Amino acid sequence: MGLRQSCGRTGSCFDNAAAESFWALLKEEIGTRTWPDRATARAEVFNFIETFYDRRRLRKHKIFGYLTPAETRQRHQHALAA
């Protein structure tokens, strides 16, 4: 059926923490409703990722400087270029 086993280690709750956090936030923000078609669902998920998740959501930790992921990426790329 084309299924692939999880690559996470047995007994390690941290392997999937980032993915689980993303899916939880996605469900919280756009809900679990049924869309009229696949294209509409894809558009809403894309919109969530591009306009909120990467650009406005703050990474709520002092290590990340309370920046959005896009700002964090920009700073990292700027530091690499310097």
C-alpha positions in Angstrom: 0.0 0.0 0.0 3.0 2.3 -0.1 3.1 2.8 3.7 6.3 3.7 5.4 7.1 2.9 9.0 8.0 5.8 11.3 11.7 6.6 11.6 11.4 7.7 15.2 13.2 5.9 17.9 11.2 3.7 20.2 10.5 5.4 23.5 11.7 8.9 22.4 8.8 11.3 22.7 11.0 14.1 21.2 11.4 12.7 17.7 8.0 13.8 16.6 7.5 16.8 18.9 7.9 19.4 16.2 5.6 17.6 13.7 2.9 17.0 16.4 3.1 20.7 17.5 2.6 21.8 13.9 -0.4 19.5 13.3 -2.0 20.6 16.7 -1.6 24.3 15.7 -3.0 23.7 12.2 -6.1 21.9 13.6 -6.5 24.7 16.2 -6.2 27.5 13.6 -8.2 26.1 10.6 -10.2 23.4 12.3 -11.1 19.9 11.2 -14.0 20.9 8.9 -14.7 19.3 5.6 -13.8 21.4 2.5 -15.8 21.3 -0.7 -12.8 19.9 -2.7 -9.1 19.1 -2.3 -8.0 22.3 -4.0 -9.8 24.4 -1.4 -8.3 22.4 1.4 -4.8 22.7 -0.1 -5.2 26.4 -0.6 -6.3 27.0 3.1 -3.4 24.9 4.4 -0.9 26.7 2.1 -2.4 30.1 3.3 -2.0 29.0 6.9 1.6 28.1 6.5 2.7 31.0 4.3 0.8 33.8 6.0 0.7 32.7 9.6 3.0 29.8 10.5 6.1 31.2 8.9 5.5 34.9 9.0 3.5 35.9 12.1 3.7 33.1 14.6 6.2 33.9 17.3 8.6 31.2 18.5 7.7 31.5 22.1 11.2 30.9 23.6 13.9 33.3 24.6 16.5 31.1 22.7 14.8 32.1 19.5 14.4 35.7 20.5 10.7 35.6 20.2 11.0 35.9 16.5 8.9 34.4 13.7 10.4 31.5 11.8 10.9 33.8 8.8 12.8 36.3 10.9 14.9 33.5 12.4 15.7 32.2 8.9 16.6 35.7 7.7 19.0 36.3 10.6 20.6 32.9 10.1 21.2 33.5 6.4 22.5 37.0 7.1 25.0 35.5 9.7 26.1 32.9 7.2 26.7 35.6 4.5 28.8 37.7 6.9 
